[in-house]
Amino acid sequence: MELFWHRRDLRVADNVGLAAATGARDDDRGPAAPVFVFDPDVLDHASDVRVRRLLDGLAALRADYRDRGSDLLVARGDPETVLPELAGALDADRVVWNRDYSGLARERDASVRTALNDAGIDREAHHDAVLHTPDSIRTNAGDPYSVYTYYWKKWTGRETDAPAPTPEASDLVDADALATTVGGDGGALADGGGRPDGGVEADRVAVGDLPSPADLGFAEPDADIGAAGTEAARDRLDAFLSEAVFSYDAERDYPAREATSRMSAFLKYGEIGVREVYEATERATAAAEERTAKDDEAADGDGGGSDSDDDEGGPVAAVEEYQQQLAWREFYAQVLFHNPEVVTENYKTYEEGIAWRDDAEEIAAWKRGETGYPIVDAGMRQLREEAFMHNRVRMIVASFLTKDLLADWRHGYEHFRETLADHDTANDNGGWQWAASTGTDAQPYFRIFNPMTQGERYDPEAEYITEYVPELRGLDADLIHEWHELSPTQRANAAPEYPSPIVDHSERREEALAMYKRARGEDPEE
Ligand SMILES: Cc1cc2nc3c(=O)[nH]c(=O)nc-3n(C[C@H](O)[C@H](O)[C@H](O)COP(=O)(O)OP(=O)(O)OC[C@H]3O[C@@H](n4cnc5c(N)ncnc54)[C@H](O)[C@@H]3O)c2cc1C
């Protein structure tokens, strides 16, 4: 028997470590008992939104185990204490988990390894969260990549593993056996009899009993965070890959269109396996090739027209564009793996240091979505309402915070960490440091988004803006996109409840350029 420790992999399907521990892959192993541990150190860094999302993901995982006649063990405490005790009580041969590449998780895993060694219990860690491990793609000189385009060239077309096999009921310890061992009257843990030196305290482990957010010290979030779990992830992915993916490259930047997959929270909690997602995109590529061939035939039949191979884009390229986003996720995972300090430090060195302005009132207005820049405010309010924000808008609000408000990217990162359901240390940090021109392969410091033209280009009819900023509903899109140019009287007449711009973009742009030049040790006047 083995103990499988779930962390950021809340699924039974395509779970590499679970497949190994349960014997789904190798008949000589298993059955396994699955456990999730609420670790106080992890909860210290959690937020209302993410705790709710985690609990929903765990409820879905538990249902998947119950469908297989088993259940999820739920424990509270330091994993380095709980896991050896639980493994001892269950008489498990081994504790198995999937690797997590962030610095904090690696430190925790090292302590758990030591504790298990001390207890004489075997353990095993698997690569699961990414298609290609952080160490597997390196430059020809053997260094990790810091430029995405080169990383992508090695990532794409590389051989990938097939999805890991899904355990069946016989691969899992059944629910009754779990209950007898762990809880209730006479359970090995309830009477402290699991190990010669005492078992796990009874209130630390329960069978399938999930706490409420309040039990963990969190509140119910106001945001509507959407469905969790493998089934919801698969439904969403199937719907996306059946149509939207074929125009993903052309549509993905328009926040009012349902043009992206919304896989981020599912991937963050590991409710769907990345091998499964990738395999589905490969099927989409085959479908795109078929479509292209049919279009070409039809064009030939019409006696001419353009060969779709010559067209820019096309469905095959659109699917590849989607795969590129999966590669960005792995690119940032390897950046974090090789540079754990980026969580708090600039990746790129500015020899004089960046003298951020950090105006508390401006930062607060940004968080509230009251900057008087409609696309920025719409994004910040989408974040508040849905614990999600469209990628293009994340780029716009991040640029606005760092280059219009001249505020340190860490304020933005912290706010996103608190409020995003899909917050992922590697991706969130990568996104912020990209926008602030401090990261790997970042936006050059002199490229500063103009929030008005971004709004005009990517939300021309102001549909996204007016969905989240009701004060501007009913106004002409042109008026909304010119908001910063209107006089105070025009603004007061058009939308009296909506704020005037809190800063002047053109002035702040100049200030930002000077700030970065000084940070680079250059004369801002030149
Ligand atoms: C400032 C900033 C902060 C961000 N914070 C996060 C975060 O905390 N968590 C997160 O998952 N993504 C983050 N992103 C990346 C991106 O915005 C989201 O992954 C994307 O909007 C999620 O929507 P989707 O699933 O519909 O994406 P799709 O366009 O459908 O992309 C598919 C998947 O690819 C990955 N992906 C897409 N874009 C990126 C990217 N730029 N970097 C890394 N992976 C990407 C995600 O896993 C995503 O689910 C951030 C971007 C910026 C600019």
The ligand as a Gaussian input file, in Angstrom:
#p B3LYP/6-31G(d) Opt

LIG

0 1
 C        0.492000      40.777000     -15.168000
 C        0.085000      39.364000     -15.540000
 C       -0.210000      38.442000     -14.542000
 C       -0.565000      37.130000     -14.881000
 N       -0.839000      36.232000     -13.868000
 C       -1.138000      34.950000     -14.169000
 C       -1.387000      34.004000     -13.138000
 O       -1.315000      34.302000     -11.948000
 N       -1.723000      32.736000     -13.503000
 C       -1.797000      32.352000     -14.816000
 O       -2.086000      31.189000     -15.090000
 N       -1.525000      33.233000     -15.797000
 C       -1.216000      34.511000     -15.522000
 N       -0.981000      35.403000     -16.543000
 C       -0.969000      34.910000     -17.937000
 C       -2.328000      34.981000     -18.659000
 O       -2.880000      36.257000     -18.514000
 C       -3.335000      33.947000     -18.177000
 O       -2.752000      32.669000     -18.160000
 C       -4.543000      33.889000     -19.115000
 O       -5.166000      35.149000     -19.203000
 C       -5.547000      32.879000     -18.601000
 O       -6.655000      32.823000     -19.457000
 P       -6.905000      31.556000     -20.373000
 O       -6.788000      30.321000     -19.574000
 O       -8.201000      31.796000     -21.071000
 O       -5.695000      31.663000     -21.375000
 P       -5.457000      31.038000     -22.819000
 O       -5.154000      32.175000     -23.728000
 O       -6.543000      30.134000     -23.218000
 O       -4.085000      30.244000     -22.615000
 C       -4.041000      28.850000     -22.261000
 C       -3.168000      28.633000     -21.064000
 O       -1.821000      28.989000     -21.354000
 C       -1.206000      29.559000     -20.201000
 N       -0.856000      30.949000     -20.492000
 C       -1.481000      31.809000     -21.328000
 N       -0.822000      32.985000     -21.383000
 C        0.224000      32.864000     -20.549000
 C        1.278000      33.734000     -20.174000
 N        1.393000      34.975000     -20.676000
 N        2.181000      33.295000     -19.285000
 C        2.104000      32.046000     -18.786000
 N        1.137000      31.174000     -19.104000
 C        0.205000      31.576000     -19.973000
 C       -2.235000      29.507000     -19.081000
 O       -2.047000      28.325000     -18.339000
 C       -3.544000      29.466000     -19.862000
 O       -4.595000      28.873000     -19.131000
 C       -0.616000      36.733000     -16.236000
 C       -0.328000      37.675000     -17.233000
 C        0.009000      38.971000     -16.886000
 C        0.316000      39.962000     -17.978000

